[in-house]
Amino acid sequence: MSNDTYTPPRVWTWDKDNGGQFANINRPIAGPTHDRELPRGKHPLQLYSLATPNGVKVTIMLEELLELGIAEAEYDAWLIRISEGDQFGSGFVGVNPNSKIPAMLDTSVNPPLRLFESGSILLYLAEKFGAFIPQDIRGRTECLNWLFWQVGSGPLLGGGFGHFYAYAPEKFEYPINRYTMEVKRQLDVLDRQLADNRYIAGDQYSIADMAIWPWYGGVATNQVYGAAEFLEAHTYTHVLRWAEEIGLRPAVERGRKVNRTWGELDEQVPERHSAEDFD
């Protein structure tokens, strides 16, 4: 462990050149940085996103709804390049004042209804279309338990472990050890749950799976952070079984491609306006 120590100043000041992969878009204030209206397509649902794990949650849900034959779930998916600051445009901030993807407009109601935070969007769509959430009180509560588990646990995986392991300009032992311990604990929580259940909340595939799979399924199958060996992901056998099963669903295969601009070309659908965009 390094002997270097940091003494916090009496009053913190922002260093714009603090390094790191995302330093150019990080700032301690909210609000827009420029004027830019959001595009609108012809479908009832307008999604503004990027294929990060949080974005993939929503595109999987939308594709699953369409797989069920729910035509009202048709959507336009517009690319928001967060590395270029698109999320700070005035139009996007108007939909999500927190300037994070994903954000959505439901134009089937008047005036259009804004939606932000991936967990909120999943719950809204599940309730709007009556799908992927149990209808009995016990099943619904268990589903929501796990949906909100992901909402609360995810930042420790992403902003904690992911940042210090993969993105920080310097590697320090303490934060990596601290967040690695927590992520392994979280994977163990999931592994124990999945030992007795086919899906996260029981026998029914639900928005809980859609919320958790892009993050923890991605880590377990080495799609997120490239840390599967470091985390000994092969030891979480029930998580791996679940992750691989979910990954084979046709709607999941499509959903993970939407708003994706990296990797193999046949895995990228930067914008999605119809089913033909996957051809």
C-alpha positions in Angstrom: 0.0 0.0 0.0 1.3 3.5 -0.8 2.5 5.7 2.0 1.3 8.8 0.2 -1.6 10.5 2.0 -4.0 13.2 1.0 -5.2 15.9 3.4 -8.5 17.4 2.3 -8.4 21.2 2.1 -10.7 23.2 4.3 -12.8 24.1 1.2 -12.8 21.9 -1.9 -12.1 23.6 -5.3 -12.7 22.1 -8.7 -9.7 21.2 -10.8 -10.9 21.0 -14.4 -7.7 19.1 -15.3 -8.1 16.4 -12.7 -7.4 13.6 -15.3 -9.4 10.4 -15.9 -11.2 9.2 -19.0 -14.3 11.3 -18.3 -12.7 14.4 -16.9 -13.9 16.6 -19.8 -17.6 16.0 -19.0 -17.4 16.0 -15.2 -18.4 19.2 -13.4 -19.8 20.1 -10.0 -22.8 22.1 -11.3 -26.0 21.0 -13.2 -27.9 22.6 -16.1 -27.3 22.9 -19.8 -24.0 24.0 -21.4 -25.5 24.6 -24.8 -28.7 24.9 -26.7 -29.7 21.8 -28.6 -33.2 20.5 -29.2 -33.9 16.8 -29.1 -35.0 15.0 -32.3 -38.4 13.4 -32.5 -39.4 10.4 -34.5 -42.8 8.9 -35.4 -43.2 6.4 -32.6 -45.0 6.9 -29.3 -41.8 6.4 -27.3 -38.7 8.5 -27.8 -35.5 7.2 -26.2 -32.4 9.3 -25.8 -29.6 7.0 -24.7 -26.3 5.1 -25.2 -25.6 1.4 -24.8 -24.0 1.6 -21.4 -25.5 -1.0 -18.9 -28.0 1.6 -17.8 -29.1 2.3 -21.3 -29.3 -1.4 -22.2 -31.8 -2.0 -19.4 -34.4 0.1 -21.3 -33.7 -1.1 -24.8 -34.0 -4.7 -23.6 -37.3 -3.9 -22.0 -38.6 -2.2 -25.2 -37.5 -5.1 -27.4 -39.1 -7.6 -25.0 -42.4 -5.7 -25.2 -42.2 -5.8 -29.0 -41.4 -9.5 -28.8 -44.7 -9.9 -27.0 -46.5 -8.2 -29.9 -47.2 -4.9 -28.1 -47.1 -2.5 -31.0 -47.7 0.5 -28.7 -44.1 -0.1 -27.4 -42.6 0.9 -30.8 -39.8 3.5 -30.2 -37.2 5.7 -31.7 -33.8 5.4 -30.1 -31.6 8.5 -30.5 -27.9 8.4 -29.8 -26.6 10.5 -26.9 -22.8 10.7 -27.1 -22.0 11.3 -23.4 -18.2 11.6 -24.1 -19.0 14.6 -26.3 -21.4 16.2 -23.8 -24.7 15.6 -25.6 -26.4 15.1 -22.3 -25.8 18.7 -21.4 -27.8 20.1 -24.3 -30.8 22.1 -23.3 -33.3 19.6 -24.8 -31.8 16.7 -23.0 -31.7 18.6 -19.7 -35.3 19.4 -20.2 -36.1 15.7 -20.1 -33.6 14.8 -17.5 -32.3 17.6 -15.3 -29.7 15.1 -13.9 -28.0 14.9 -17.4 -27.7 11.1 -17.3 -28.8 8.5 -19.9 -31.2 7.0 -20.5 -34.1 9.5 -20.8 -37.4 9.1 -22.5 -40.5 10.9 -23.7 -43.9 9.2 -23.9 -45.6 11.1 -26.6 -48.7 8.9 -26.5 -50.0 11.2 -23.7 -50.6 15.0 -24.0 -48.5 16.8 -23.0 -45.7 14.3 -23.5 -44.5 12.7 -20.2 -40.8 12.8 -19.4 -39.1 9.8 -17.9 -35.6 9.5 -16.4 -33.6 7.1 -14.3 -33.5 3.6 -15.7 -35.2 1.9 -12.8 -38.1 4.4 -13.1 -38.4 3.8 -16.8 -38.5 0.1 -16.4 -41.2 0.3 -13.8 -43.2 2.8 -15.9 -43.1 0.6 -18.9 -44.0 -2.5 -16.9 -47.0 -0.8 -15.5 -48.1 0.9 -18.7 -48.1 -2.3 -20.7 -48.9 -4.8 -17.9 -45.8 -7.0 -18.6 -42.7 -8.3 -16.9 -43.8 -7.5 -13.4 -45.8 -10.0 -11.3 -49.4 -9.0 -10.6 -49.7 -10.6 -7.2 -48.6 -8.6 -4.2 -45.9 -11.0 -3.1 -44.4 -11.5 -6.5 -44.6 -7.8 -7.3 -42.9 -6.8 -4.0 -40.1 -9.4 -4.6 -39.5 -8.0 -8.1 -39.3 -4.4 -6.8 -37.0 -5.5 -4.0 -34.5 -6.6 -6.5 -35.1 -3.7 -8.9 -34.3 -1.3 -6.1 -31.4 -3.5 -5.0 -29.8 -2.9 -8.3 -30.5 0.8 -8.2 -28.8 1.0 -4.8 -25.9 -1.4 -5.5 -25.1 -0.5 -9.1 -23.2 2.8 -8.3 -20.8 0.8 -6.1 -20.1 -1.5 -9.0 -19.9 1.3 -11.6 -18.8 4.5 -10.0 -16.8 2.6 -7.4 -15.2 -0.5 -8.7 -15.4 0.3 -12.4 -14.0 3.8 -12.0 -11.0 2.8 -9.9 -10.2 -0.5 -11.7 -10.8 0.6 -15.3 -10.9 4.3 -15.7 -9.0 6.2 -13.0 -5.8 7.8 -14.3 -3.8 6.2 -11.4 -4.3 2.8 -9.7 -4.5 2.9 -6.0 -4.7 -0.2 -3.8 -7.1 0.9 -1.2 -10.1 2.0 -3.4 -9.6 -1.1 -5.7 -9.5 -3.4 -2.7 -12.5 -1.7 -1.0 -14.8 -1.8 -4.1 -13.6 -5.3 -5.2 -14.6 -6.7 -1.8 -18.1 -5.1 -2.2 -18.6 -6.3 -5.8 -17.7 -9.8 -4.8 -20.1 -9.6 -1.9 -22.8 -8.4 -4.3 -22.1 -11.2 -6.7 -22.4 -13.7 -3.8 -25.8 -12.2 -2.9 -27.0 -12.8 -6.5 -25.4 -16.3 -6.6 -27.2 -17.4 -3.5 -30.5 -16.0 -4.8 -30.1 -17.7 -8.1 -29.2 -21.0 -6.5 -32.9 -21.4 -5.7 -34.5 -19.4 -8.4 -34.4 -19.5 -12.2 -34.7 -15.8 -12.4 -33.8 -13.0 -10.0 -37.2 -12.6 -8.4 -38.4 -16.2 -8.8 -39.7 -18.3 -11.6 -40.8 -15.3 -13.7 -38.6 -13.3 -16.0 -39.1 -9.6 -15.0 -37.7 -6.1 -15.0 -35.5 -7.2 -12.1 -33.6 -9.4 -14.5 -33.5 -6.6 -17.1 -32.0 -4.2 -14.6 -29.4 -6.5 -13.1 -28.3 -8.4 -16.2 -26.5 -5.6 -18.1 -24.3 -4.8 -15.0 -23.8 -8.1 -13.2 -24.3 -10.4 -16.1 -21.9 -8.2 -18.0 -19.3 -8.5 -15.3 -19.7 -12.2 -14.9 -19.3 -12.9 -18.7 -16.4 -10.4 -19.0 -18.4 -7.9 -21.1 -18.0 -5.1 -18.5 -14.6 -3.8 -17.3 -12.8 -6.9 -18.5 -12.5 -8.0 -14.8 -14.0 -11.5 -14.8 -10.7 -13.2 -14.0 -9.8 -10.5 -11.4 -13.1 -11.1 -9.7 -13.0 -14.9 -10.1 -16.4 -14.7 -11.8 -16.2 -18.4 -12.7 -16.9 -19.2 -9.0 -20.4 -17.6 -9.2 -21.8 -20.5 -11.1 -25.5 -19.6 -10.6 -24.9 -16.1 -11.8 -23.1 -17.4 -14.9 -26.0 -19.9 -15.6 -28.5 -17.1 -15.4 -26.4 -14.6 -17.3 -25.9 -17.0 -20.2 -29.6 -17.9 -20.4 -30.7 -14.2 -20.4 -28.1 -13.4 -23.0 -29.6 -15.9 -25.5 -33.1 -14.2 -25.5 -33.7 -12.7 -29.0 -34.9 -9.4 -27.5 -31.9 -9.2 -25.3 -29.6 -9.8 -28.3 -31.3 -6.9 -30.1 -31.6 -4.6 -27.1 -27.9 -4.7 -26.3 -27.1 -3.5 -29.9 -29.2 -0.3 -29.8 -27.3 3.0 -29.4 -24.0 1.0 -29.5 -21.1 2.6 -31.3 -18.2 0.3 -30.4 -17.2 -3.3 -30.9 -18.0 -5.4 -34.0 -20.0 -3.6 -36.7 -22.7 -6.2 -36.6 -23.2 -5.5 -32.9 -23.9 -1.8 -33.5 -27.2 -0.1 -34.1 -26.4 3.5 -33.3 -30.0 4.6 -33.8 -33.1 2.5 -33.9 -36.3 3.6 -35.7 -37.7 0.3 -36.9 -37.1 -3.5 -36.7 -35.4 -3.3 -40.1 -32.5 -1.4 -38.4 -31.3 -4.8 -37.1 -31.0 -6.3 -40.6 
